[in-house]
Amino acid sequence: MLEEILKEVQEGSITIEQAKEKLATFENLGFAKVDHHRKKRQGIPEVVFGEGKTAEQIISIAKALREKNNQVLVTRISKDKAELVKAVLPQFTYAEVAQILYWKDEKAPLRNNEGYIAVVAAGTSDLRVAEEAAITAEVLGSKVHRIYDVGVAGIHRLLSHAEEIQNATVSVVVAGMEGALPSVVGGLVSHPVIAVPTSIGYGANFQGLSALLTMLNSCASGISVVNIDNGFGGGYNAVLIHQLAQKEKSE
């Protein structure tokens, strides 16, 4: 890319200022510096954290990202704010349960077309976090199988999906209350498990702290833990693992 731009400058087809713009690693919007170089460094474009940003700021950032990428993901965005953004950017889709606003070029090929990520949720109350993980993974190019309401209070529900979970490349397991589900899944599978504690639970749950500690102290091997309610982090990490697994198969 660098050689092509330098050649264009030499030939006079673009100006030096235009070349500098093409070579810039970020775009300064004043209130934000949009990292256009992240996709080259990490393989995935910058993701926008919507909480705390105004609709106008999100619109400007989303426009900048969309010009250079085939997907844009905005997490933690309320329905009211998303509607303001969609009024200007109607191509975007809002997933209300996950509180995610996204745009994806449907013509772009699926990046991770082999295998799938299993997103496993203990209870219906955990679905906001589980859907954040699932939609994050889908927008970033992976197939997802959703396996919901399979908590340990009725473990037969989980066991009825055992084969489907075992055949996944990686599992994202979401649970609140005491947070025991990742340990059970970890004892059933041979792939990595990403545990996501949620803030769902009664008083001694301490807004997800008890679930977090249970997951950190799991005796099952192969479990990694992200922060409380961080469905995005779980989904993102799962995509990275999924990509590596496919890379190994192709080599």
C-alpha positions as CSV (number, residue, x, y, z in Angstrom):
1,M,0.0,0.0,0.0
2,L,2.8,2.4,0.9
3,E,4.6,1.9,-2.4
4,E,1.3,2.4,-4.3
5,I,0.7,5.7,-2.6
6,L,4.2,6.9,-3.2
7,K,3.9,5.9,-6.9
8,E,0.7,7.9,-7.2
9,V,2.5,11.0,-5.7
10,Q,5.4,10.5,-8.1
11,E,3.0,10.2,-11.1
12,G,1.1,13.3,-9.9
13,S,-2.3,11.4,-9.7
14,I,-2.6,12.5,-6.0
15,T,-1.3,15.4,-4.1
16,I,1.1,15.2,-1.1
17,E,-1.8,16.2,1.2
18,Q,-4.0,13.4,-0.2
19,A,-1.1,11.0,0.3
20,K,-0.8,12.1,3.9
21,E,-4.5,11.5,4.5
22,K,-4.3,8.0,3.0
23,L,-1.3,7.2,5.2
24,A,-2.8,8.6,8.4
25,T,-3.3,5.9,11.1
26,F,-6.2,7.8,12.7
27,E,-8.7,10.5,11.8
28,N,-9.0,13.4,14.3
29,L,-12.7,14.4,14.7
30,G,-11.8,16.8,17.5
31,F,-13.7,15.0,20.2
32,A,-12.4,11.6,19.1
33,K,-9.5,10.1,17.2
34,V,-10.9,7.3,15.0
35,D,-8.3,4.5,14.8
36,H,-8.4,3.4,11.1
37,H,-5.1,1.5,11.5
38,R,-6.6,-1.0,14.0
39,K,-7.9,-3.4,11.4
40,K,-4.4,-3.7,9.9
41,R,-2.8,-4.2,13.4
42,Q,-5.4,-6.5,14.9
43,G,-7.6,-7.8,12.0
44,I,-10.7,-6.2,13.4
45,P,-11.8,-2.5,13.1
46,E,-12.3,-0.2,16.1
47,V,-15.5,-0.9,18.0
48,V,-17.4,2.1,19.4
49,F,-18.5,2.1,23.1
50,G,-21.8,4.0,22.9
51,E,-22.4,4.7,26.6
52,G,-21.5,8.2,27.5
53,K,-21.3,9.4,23.9
54,T,-24.0,11.6,22.3
55,A,-25.9,10.5,19.3
56,E,-24.1,13.2,17.2
57,Q,-20.7,11.9,18.3
58,I,-21.7,8.3,17.4
59,I,-23.0,9.4,14.0
60,S,-19.7,11.1,13.2
61,I,-17.6,8.2,14.4
62,A,-19.8,5.6,12.6
63,K,-19.6,7.6,9.3
64,A,-15.8,7.7,9.5
65,L,-15.5,4.0,10.3
66,R,-18.0,3.0,7.6
67,E,-16.0,4.8,4.9
68,K,-13.0,2.5,5.5
69,N,-14.5,-0.8,6.7
70,N,-17.2,-3.3,5.8
71,Q,-18.6,-3.4,9.3
72,V,-19.3,-1.0,12.2
73,L,-20.2,-2.1,15.7
74,V,-21.5,0.2,18.5
75,T,-22.0,-1.4,21.9
76,R,-24.0,-0.2,25.0
77,I,-26.3,2.2,23.2
78,S,-29.8,2.9,24.4
79,K,-32.8,2.5,22.2
80,D,-33.6,6.3,22.2
81,K,-30.0,7.1,21.2
82,A,-29.9,4.4,18.6
83,E,-33.1,5.8,17.0
84,L,-31.5,9.2,16.7
85,V,-28.5,7.6,14.9
86,K,-30.7,5.5,12.6
87,A,-32.5,8.6,11.5
88,V,-29.3,9.8,9.9
89,L,-27.8,6.3,9.2
90,P,-30.9,4.1,8.2
91,Q,-28.6,1.3,7.0
92,F,-27.7,0.4,10.6
93,T,-29.6,-2.2,12.6
94,Y,-30.4,-2.0,16.3
95,A,-30.5,-5.1,18.4
96,E,-32.6,-4.0,21.4
97,V,-31.9,-6.9,23.7
98,A,-28.1,-6.6,23.2
99,Q,-28.1,-2.8,23.1
100,I,-26.0,-3.0,20.0
101,L,-26.1,-0.9,16.9
102,Y,-24.3,-2.2,13.8
103,W,-23.9,-2.1,10.1
104,K,-22.4,-5.0,8.1
105,D,-21.9,-5.2,4.3
106,E,-23.9,-8.2,3.4
107,K,-22.0,-8.7,0.2
108,A,-18.7,-9.1,2.1
109,P,-17.8,-12.8,2.4
110,L,-18.1,-14.5,5.8
111,R,-14.6,-14.3,7.3
112,N,-14.8,-17.3,9.6
113,N,-16.8,-19.7,7.5
114,E,-15.8,-23.0,9.2
115,G,-17.2,-24.1,12.5
116,Y,-19.1,-22.0,15.0
117,I,-19.0,-20.3,18.4
118,A,-21.4,-21.6,21.0
119,V,-23.0,-18.9,23.2
120,V,-24.4,-20.6,26.2
121,A,-26.6,-18.7,28.7
122,A,-27.8,-19.9,32.1
123,G,-31.1,-18.0,32.3
124,T,-33.4,-15.7,30.4
125,S,-32.3,-12.9,32.6
126,D,-28.8,-13.2,31.2
127,L,-29.9,-12.7,27.6
128,R,-28.8,-9.1,27.3
129,V,-25.2,-10.0,28.0
130,A,-25.4,-13.3,26.0
131,E,-26.8,-11.4,23.0
132,E,-24.1,-8.8,23.2
133,A,-21.6,-11.6,22.9
134,A,-23.5,-13.4,20.1
135,I,-24.1,-10.3,17.9
136,T,-20.5,-9.1,18.4
137,A,-19.3,-12.5,17.1
138,E,-21.7,-12.4,14.2
139,V,-20.8,-8.9,13.1
140,L,-17.1,-9.7,13.4
141,G,-17.6,-12.6,10.9
142,S,-18.3,-15.8,12.9
143,K,-21.2,-18.2,12.9
144,V,-22.9,-18.5,16.3
145,H,-25.1,-21.2,17.8
146,R,-27.3,-19.8,20.7
147,I,-28.0,-22.2,23.5
148,Y,-30.1,-20.4,26.1
149,D,-31.8,-21.1,29.5
150,V,-29.7,-24.1,30.3
151,G,-28.5,-23.2,33.8
152,V,-27.5,-25.7,36.5
153,A,-30.8,-25.6,38.3
154,G,-32.1,-27.9,35.5
155,I,-28.9,-29.5,34.2
156,H,-30.8,-31.9,32.0
157,R,-31.5,-28.9,29.7
158,L,-27.8,-28.4,29.3
159,L,-27.0,-32.0,28.7
160,S,-29.6,-32.2,25.9
161,H,-27.3,-29.8,24.0
162,A,-24.0,-31.4,25.0
163,E,-23.0,-32.6,21.5
164,E,-23.8,-29.2,19.9
165,I,-21.6,-27.4,22.5
166,Q,-18.8,-30.0,22.2
167,N,-18.6,-29.5,18.4
168,A,-18.1,-25.7,18.7
169,T,-14.6,-24.2,18.2
170,V,-15.0,-22.1,21.4
171,S,-17.8,-21.5,23.9
172,V,-18.9,-18.2,25.6
173,V,-20.7,-19.2,28.7
174,V,-22.8,-16.5,30.4
175,A,-24.2,-16.8,33.9
176,G,-25.3,-14.8,37.0
177,M,-26.4,-15.9,40.4
178,E,-23.6,-18.2,41.7
179,G,-22.0,-18.5,38.2
180,A,-21.6,-22.3,38.2
181,L,-22.4,-22.9,34.5
182,P,-18.9,-22.4,33.0
183,S,-17.4,-25.0,35.3
184,V,-20.0,-27.5,34.1
185,V,-19.4,-26.7,30.4
186,G,-15.7,-26.7,31.0
187,G,-15.9,-30.3,32.2
188,L,-17.7,-31.4,29.0
189,V,-15.7,-29.9,26.2
190,S,-12.1,-30.0,24.8
191,H,-12.1,-26.4,23.5
192,P,-11.6,-23.0,25.3
193,V,-14.4,-21.7,27.4
194,I,-14.8,-17.9,27.9
195,A,-16.8,-17.3,31.1
196,V,-18.9,-14.1,31.4
197,P,-20.4,-13.3,34.8
198,T,-23.5,-11.2,34.9
199,S,-24.9,-8.9,37.6
200,I,-28.1,-10.9,37.8
201,G,-28.8,-12.2,41.3
202,Y,-30.0,-11.5,44.8
203,G,-28.2,-9.4,47.4
204,A,-25.2,-11.6,48.2
205,N,-24.5,-11.9,44.5
206,F,-23.0,-8.4,44.9
207,Q,-24.0,-7.2,41.4
208,G,-22.1,-10.1,39.8
209,L,-19.1,-10.3,42.1
210,S,-20.0,-13.7,43.5
211,A,-20.4,-15.1,39.9
212,L,-17.1,-13.6,38.9
213,L,-15.3,-15.1,41.9
214,T,-16.8,-18.5,41.2
215,M,-15.7,-18.4,37.6
216,L,-12.1,-17.3,38.6
217,N,-11.9,-20.1,41.1
218,S,-13.3,-22.8,38.8
219,C,-11.6,-26.2,39.0
220,A,-12.4,-26.9,35.4
221,S,-9.4,-26.4,33.0
222,G,-9.5,-24.2,30.0
223,I,-11.7,-21.4,31.4
224,S,-10.9,-17.7,30.9
225,V,-13.0,-15.0,32.6
226,V,-13.9,-11.5,31.4
227,N,-15.4,-8.7,33.4
228,I,-19.0,-8.6,34.8
229,D,-21.6,-8.1,32.1
230,N,-18.8,-7.9,29.4
231,G,-20.6,-9.8,26.7
232,F,-18.7,-7.8,24.1
233,G,-15.3,-9.0,25.5
234,G,-16.4,-12.6,25.6
235,G,-17.7,-12.5,22.0
236,Y,-14.6,-10.6,20.7
237,N,-12.2,-13.1,22.4
238,A,-14.1,-16.0,21.0
239,V,-13.8,-14.6,17.5
240,L,-10.0,-14.3,17.9
241,I,-9.9,-18.0,19.0
242,H,-12.2,-19.0,16.1
243,Q,-9.9,-17.2,13.6
244,L,-6.8,-18.9,14.9
245,A,-8.4,-22.3,14.7
246,Q,-9.4,-21.8,11.1
247,K,-5.9,-20.5,10.3
248,E,-4.4,-23.7,11.7
249,K,-6.7,-25.8,9.6
250,S,-5.8,-23.9,6.4
251,E,-2.0,-24.3,6.9
